Amino acid sequence: MPKIVAITACPTGIAHTFMAEEGLKKAAKELGFEIAVETQGASGAENVLTFEAISSADAVIIAADKAVDLSRFQGKRLLETSVSSAIKNGKGLLQEALQASYYGEAVKKDGYLDQVQKMKADRKEKTKTPAAYRHLMNGVSNMLPLVIAGGIFIALSFAVNIDSKGVLANALMNIGGKSAFALFVPVLAAFIAQSIADRAGFAAGLVGGWIGTQGVMYGSANGSTGYLGGIIAGFLAGYITLALKKWIRVPRTLEGVKTVLILPVLSVGIIGFLMIFVLGQPIAFLMQAMSNGLASMGASGSIGLGLLLGAMMAFDMGGPVNKVAYFFAVGLLGSKTVESEVIMAAVMGAGMVPPLGLAIATFINKRKFLKEERDAGKAALVLGLCFITEGAIPFASNDPLRVIPSIMLGSAITGALTMLFHVTSPAPHGGIFVFFLIGNVWLYLLAILLGALATTAMILALKKNKELEEIL
């Protein structure tokens, strides 16, 4: 019986991580494989792989959309892929892993040594998730707790501003706006750089991201590069540090000096000067132009933006397109304008619709769904209320051509209506748990309900009834 060990990890560590685990375990059971899966979710690593399990394994699968430490798997057959591949094609991955290339500096095999460059090249060809996306998601996964916590504390500071001196409100704003929210861009940049160049890139990414948030660029008095500057600084810092690691050669006895002195000083200096004198001002200008454009946008333009952002939130249910829309809204939220809060409300409401609409559909007509989908519908209702769009994934995996257009329609409707109703949300996450902070909350509930019902109606119209033996 083949033995496989695996790690699953997604940027948010909430849904995809555990769906990938379930997909691999289900496939292993059907193939007669033995498998142990470590999940690296929001609460940390669970079911951590033991030394004995790794040693006895025939192959390793890394199903992750963010950086994962591979040092434990030296000398093992290793296949890197995305969480979506594990969800959709578990059997194929298990079989492919047994033929994967070996991972490590050099592995003794049949009396010969496989050279590291060849092995790394082979492994890179089998990687399903683009490297740039993994680096970006490593930054996103580490900054997301700061975004959520900071945004909620900012919102609470407005909600409790009831005493004349505003002591409690100021304390909450210090925690949320001046601390957590102020740090999320530098942390985003730092972990992008670390994903590219390991720990050597962390300092340069952190400094580059921080410079952008402080508006100290040459020719700019108060401009900030925002989240866009953080992404650019992170990638530049990572690849600059990686290049310096390759170009700078020192005796082995001085490797420690290179790591703690030479690389940080050079990489921090280079990225710092680039952000201050070259890149900072153009990026800040672009961010300011974007904010000004949104502030001057008319009603029809707002509705169009709501339609677009809503459809993006549903398209891949927590994937890269969803994240672009979400962090577009989060990045603008830092400006503390009414327009940015309207956009945030549209994005959050649209993200709640897919699982809610599908859950309602499973309750209305169970004959349209398999038993496992009806069970997933109960979980999807809770996930949707909590603004976890990934609750729609089990349905989309089984029937993407009918499900994805249906949820995109519902989310687009909610996004447009939210903009039309001028609903505001100072909180970037939380679903129903932050509804007490929402402006025009009853209209918001109406927008979400109408979007969810549109999804329900379309999916029920498109799907055919299942055979009796399928639904039992």
C-alpha positions in Angstrom: 0.0 0.0 0.0 1.6 3.3 -1.1 2.1 5.8 1.8 1.7 9.5 1.1 2.1 12.5 3.4 0.7 15.9 2.5 0.4 19.5 3.6 -2.5 21.7 2.6 -2.5 25.5 3.1 -4.4 28.4 1.7 -3.9 32.2 2.2 -6.7 32.6 4.7 -6.5 29.2 6.2 -10.2 28.9 6.6 -11.9 26.8 4.0 -9.7 25.8 1.0 -7.1 24.3 3.4 -9.6 21.8 4.9 -11.4 21.1 1.6 -8.1 20.1 0.1 -7.4 17.8 3.0 -10.8 16.2 2.6 -10.2 15.8 -1.2 -6.9 14.0 -0.7 -8.2 11.8 2.0 -11.3 10.8 0.0 -9.1 10.0 -3.0 -6.7 8.0 -0.9 -9.5 5.9 0.5 -10.8 5.2 -3.0 -7.3 4.2 -4.3 -6.4 2.2 -1.3 -3.5 4.5 -0.3 -2.4 5.4 3.2 -2.2 9.1 3.8 -1.5 11.6 6.5 -2.3 15.3 6.0 -1.0 18.3 7.9 -3.2 21.4 7.6 -1.7 24.8 8.0 -4.8 26.8 8.7 -5.7 30.1 10.4 -5.1 28.6 13.8 -1.7 27.1 12.9 -0.5 23.7 11.9 -2.7 20.7 12.9 -2.0 17.0 12.6 1.7 17.9 12.2 3.6 15.2 10.2 5.9 13.2 12.4 9.5 12.3 11.5 8.4 8.7 11.3 5.5 9.4 8.9 7.8 11.4 6.6 10.5 8.8 6.7 8.2 6.0 5.7 6.3 7.9 3.0 6.7 7.0 -0.6 5.9 10.6 -1.7 5.0 14.1 -0.4 2.2 16.4 -1.8 2.2 20.1 -1.0 -1.2 21.5 -1.9 -0.7 25.1 -1.0 -1.3 28.6 -2.4 1.3 30.2 -0.1 4.9 29.5 0.9 5.5 26.2 2.8 8.7 25.2 4.5 10.0 22.1 2.6 13.2 21.5 4.6 11.6 18.4 6.3 11.3 16.6 3.0 14.9 16.3 1.8 15.3 13.2 -0.3 11.6 12.5 -0.8 9.6 12.5 -4.0 7.8 15.8 -3.8 4.9 17.2 -5.8 3.8 20.9 -5.4 0.4 21.9 -6.5 -2.5 24.2 -5.6 -5.3 23.6 -3.1 -7.9 23.7 -5.9 -6.1 20.8 -7.6 -6.4 18.8 -4.4 -10.0 19.6 -4.2 -10.8 18.7 -7.8 -8.3 16.0 -8.7 -7.1 14.2 -5.6 -6.7 10.8 -7.4 -4.6 12.2 -10.1 -2.3 14.0 -7.6 -1.8 10.9 -5.6 -0.7 8.9 -8.6 1.4 11.7 -10.0 3.2 12.1 -6.7 4.6 8.6 -6.9 6.4 9.6 -10.1 7.5 13.1 -8.9 11.1 14.2 -8.8 13.2 14.0 -5.6 13.6 17.1 -3.5 17.0 18.1 -1.9 20.5 19.2 -2.5 21.6 15.8 -3.9 19.8 12.4 -3.4 21.5 9.1 -3.6 19.5 6.9 -5.9 20.6 3.5 -7.3 24.3 4.4 -6.5 24.2 7.7 -8.4 23.7 11.3 -7.3 21.0 13.4 -8.9 22.2 16.9 -9.3 20.2 19.5 -7.5 19.7 21.8 -10.5 18.0 19.1 -12.5 15.8 18.1 -9.6 14.7 21.7 -8.9 14.0 22.3 -12.6 11.9 19.1 -12.8 10.0 20.0 -9.6 9.4 23.5 -10.9 7.8 22.2 -14.1 5.3 20.2 -12.0 4.3 23.2 -9.9 0.7 24.1 -10.7 0.5 27.4 -8.9 2.4 30.3 -10.4 5.3 31.4 -8.2 4.3 35.0 -8.2 0.8 34.1 -6.9 2.3 31.9 -4.1 4.6 34.8 -3.1 1.7 37.3 -3.1 -0.6 34.9 -1.1 2.1 34.4 1.5 2.0 38.1 2.1 -1.7 38.2 2.1 -2.1 35.3 4.5 0.2 37.0 7.1 -1.3 40.5 6.8 -5.0 39.4 6.7 -5.3 39.2 10.6 -4.1 42.7 10.9 -6.5 44.0 8.2 -9.5 42.3 9.9 -8.6 43.2 13.5 -7.5 46.7 12.6 -10.6 47.4 10.5 -13.0 46.2 13.2 -11.2 48.3 15.9 -11.5 51.4 13.6 -15.2 50.7 13.2 -15.7 50.3 16.9 -13.9 53.6 17.6 -16.6 55.4 15.6 -19.4 53.3 17.2 -18.4 54.1 20.9 -17.4 57.8 20.4 -20.0 58.8 23.0 -18.0 60.6 25.8 -17.0 64.2 25.4 -13.3 63.5 25.7 -13.4 60.4 23.4 -10.9 58.5 25.5 -12.2 55.0 24.6 -12.7 56.0 21.0 -9.1 57.3 20.8 -7.8 54.1 22.4 -9.7 51.9 19.9 -8.4 54.1 17.0 -4.8 53.8 18.3 -5.2 50.0 18.3 -6.9 49.7 14.9 -5.9 52.6 12.7 -2.6 53.8 14.1 -1.2 50.3 14.9 -2.8 47.3 13.2 -3.9 49.1 10.0 -0.6 51.0 9.8 1.3 47.8 9.8 -0.6 45.7 7.3 1.2 47.1 4.2 4.7 46.6 5.6 3.8 43.1 6.8 2.4 42.3 3.3 5.6 43.5 1.7 7.9 41.7 4.2 6.2 38.3 3.8 6.2 38.6 0.0 9.9 39.2 0.1 10.5 36.4 2.6 8.6 34.0 0.3 11.0 34.9 -2.5 14.3 35.1 -0.7 13.7 33.4 2.7 14.5 35.3 5.9 17.1 37.3 4.2 14.5 39.3 2.3 12.2 40.1 5.3 14.0 43.2 6.4 14.1 44.8 3.0 10.4 44.1 2.3 9.4 45.5 5.7 11.4 48.7 5.2 10.2 49.2 1.6 6.6 48.7 2.6 6.9 51.1 5.6 8.5 53.9 3.5 5.6 53.7 1.2 3.0 54.1 4.0 4.8 57.1 5.5 4.7 59.3 2.4 8.4 60.2 2.7 9.2 59.8 -1.0 11.1 62.4 -2.9 8.7 65.0 -4.3 5.8 63.8 -2.2 4.7 65.6 0.9 2.0 63.3 2.3 1.3 60.7 -0.4 1.1 57.0 0.4 1.8 54.2 -2.0 -0.9 52.1 -0.2 -1.3 48.3 -0.7 0.0 48.6 -4.3 3.3 50.0 -3.1 3.5 47.3 -0.6 3.1 44.6 -3.3 5.7 46.2 -5.5 8.1 46.8 -2.6 7.8 43.2 -1.5 8.5 41.7 -4.9 11.4 44.1 -5.5 12.9 43.4 -2.1 12.6 39.7 -2.5 14.2 39.5 -6.0 16.9 42.0 -5.2 17.9 40.1 -2.1 17.8 36.8 -4.1 20.1 38.3 -6.7 22.5 39.6 -4.0 22.6 36.1 -2.4 23.7 34.6 -5.7 26.1 37.4 -6.7 27.9 37.9 -3.4 30.4 35.1 -2.7 32.2 34.9 0.6 34.3 32.2 2.3 32.3 29.7 4.2 33.6 31.0 7.5 31.9 34.4 6.7 28.5 33.1 5.7 27.1 34.2 9.0 28.3 37.8 8.4 26.8 37.7 4.9 23.4 36.7 6.2 23.1 39.1 9.2 25.2 42.1 7.9 26.0 42.3 4.2 22.6 41.2 2.7 20.4 43.2 5.0 22.4 46.4 4.7 22.6 46.2 0.9 19.0 45.1 0.3 17.5 47.5 2.7 19.5 50.4 1.3 18.7 49.5 -2.3 14.9 49.1 -1.8 14.9 52.2 0.5 16.5 54.4 -2.1 14.3 53.0 -4.9 11.1 53.7 -2.9 12.2 57.2 -1.9 13.7 58.5 -5.1 12.3 56.4 -8.0 9.1 54.4 -7.4 7.4 56.0 -4.4 6.1 59.2 -6.1 4.6 57.5 -9.2 2.9 54.8 -7.2 1.5 57.4 -4.7 0.3 59.5 -7.6 -1.5 56.5 -9.1 -3.2 55.6 -5.8 -4.3 59.3 -5.3 -5.7 59.4 -8.8 -7.6 56.2 -8.1 -9.1 57.6 -4.9 -10.0 60.9 -6.6 -11.7 59.0 -9.4 -13.8 57.0 -7.0 -14.7 60.1 -5.0 -16.0 61.9 -8.1 -17.8 58.8 -9.5 -21.5 59.3 -10.3 -24.4 57.0 -9.5 -24.2 55.1 -12.8 -20.5 54.6 -12.4 -20.9 53.4 -8.9 -23.4 50.8 -10.0 -21.0 49.6 -12.7 -18.2 49.3 -10.2 -20.5 47.4 -7.9 -21.4 45.0 -10.7 -17.8 44.4 -11.5 -16.5 43.9 -8.0 -19.5 41.7 -7.1 -18.8 39.4 -10.1 -15.1 39.2 -9.2 -15.9 38.2 -5.6 -17.9 35.2 -6.9 -15.8 34.2 -9.9 -13.2 32.0 -8.1 -14.7 32.0 -4.5 -11.6 33.1 -2.6 -9.1 32.7 -5.3 -6.8 35.3 -7.0 -9.6 37.2 -8.7 -11.6 37.4 -5.5 -8.5 38.6 -3.6 -7.9 41.4 -6.2 -11.4 42.8 -5.6 -11.2 42.3 -1.8 -7.8 44.0 -1.4 -8.8 46.8 -3.8 -11.5 47.6 -1.3 -9.4 47.1 1.8 -6.6 49.3 0.4 -9.0 52.2 -0.2 -10.6 51.7 3.3 -7.4 53.2 4.8 -8.4 56.6 3.3 -11.4 56.7 5.7 -13.7 58.3 3.0 -17.4 57.5 2.6 -16.7 56.2 -1.0 -14.2 53.7 0.3 -16.7 52.4 2.9 -19.4 52.0 0.2 -17.0 49.9 -1.9 -16.1 47.8 1.2 -19.7 47.2 1.9 -20.3 46.1 -1.7 -17.4 43.7 -1.7 -18.4 42.1 1.6 -22.0 41.8 0.7 -21.2 40.3 -2.7 -18.8 37.8 -1.0 -21.6 36.6 1.3 -24.0 35.8 -1.6 -22.6 32.7 -3.2 -22.8 30.3 -0.2 -26.0 31.9 0.9 -27.7 31.5 -2.5 -26.6 27.9 -2.9 -27.6 27.0 0.7 -31.1 28.4 0.1 -31.3 26.3 -3.2 -30.5 23.1 -1.3 -33.3 23.8 1.2 -35.9 24.6 -1.5 -35.3 21.7 -3.9 -33.1 18.8 -2.6 -33.7 16.8 -5.8 -31.3 19.1 -7.6 -28.4 18.2 -5.4 -26.4 15.2 -4.3 -26.5 14.2 -0.6 -23.0 15.6 0.0 -24.1 18.9 -1.6 -27.1 19.1 0.7 -24.8 18.5 3.7 -22.5 21.2 2.3 -25.5 23.6 2.1 -25.9 23.6 5.8 -22.3 24.6 6.3 -22.5 27.1 3.4 -25.3 29.0 5.2 -23.1 29.6 8.2 -20.0 30.4 6.1 -22.0 32.8 4.0 -23.3 34.7 7.1 -19.6 35.0 8.2 -18.4 36.3 4.8 -16.5 33.2 3.8 -17.1 32.9 0.1 -15.3 29.5 0.0 -18.4 27.9 1.2 -19.6 27.7 -2.4 -16.6 25.7 -3.6 -18.0 22.1 -3.1 -20.9 23.1 -5.5 -18.7 24.7 -8.1 -16.3 21.7 -8.1 -19.2 19.4 -9.0 -20.9 21.6 -11.6 -18.8 24.7 -12.5 -20.6 25.6 -15.7 -24.0 26.0 -13.9 -22.8 27.2 -10.5 -20.2 29.9 -11.4 -22.5 31.9 -13.7 -25.3 31.7 -11.1 -23.2 33.0 -8.2 -21.6 35.7 -10.3 -25.1 37.0 -11.2 -26.2 37.1 -7.6 -23.0 38.7 -6.3 -23.1 41.3 -9.1 -26.6 42.3 -8.2 -25.7 42.7 -4.6 -22.7 44.7 -5.4 -24.6 47.1 -7.6 -27.6 47.5 -5.2 -25.2 48.1 -2.3 -23.6 51.0 -4.3 -27.1 52.3 -5.3 -28.3 52.2 -1.7 -25.1 53.9 -0.5 -24.5 51.3 2.2 -21.3 51.9 4.2 -19.1 49.5 6.1 -16.1 50.7 8.1 -15.2 47.1 8.8 -13.3 45.0 6.2 -14.6 41.6 7.4 -16.9 39.9 9.8 -20.2 39.4 8.0 -23.3 39.5 10.2 -21.0 40.1 13.3 -20.3 43.7 12.1 -23.7 44.5 10.9 -24.3 46.8 13.9 -21.6 49.1 12.3 -23.2 49.1 8.8 -24.8 52.3 7.5 -28.2 51.7 6.0 -28.2 48.1 7.3 -31.8 47.3 6.3 -31.1 48.2 2.7 -27.9 46.1 3.0 -29.9 43.1 4.1 -32.3 43.6 1.2 -29.4 43.8 -1.3 -27.8 40.6 0.0 -31.2 38.8 0.1 -32.0 39.8 -3.5 -28.6 38.7 -4.7 -28.9 35.4 -2.9 -32.4 34.8 -4.3 -31.1 35.6 -7.8 -28.4 32.9 -7.4 -31.0 30.5 -6.0 -33.4 31.0 -8.9 -30.8 30.7 -11.6 -29.1 27.6 -10.2 -32.5 25.8 -9.7 -33.5 26.8 -13.3 -30.2 25.4 -14.7 -29.7 22.2 -12.7 -31.6 19.1 -13.6 -33.1 16.7 -11.0 -30.8 14.0 -9.8 -31.7 10.3 -10.1 -33.3 8.9 -6.9 -30.3 6.7 -6.1 -28.0 9.8 -6.4 -29.9 11.9 -3.9 -30.4 9.2 -1.3 
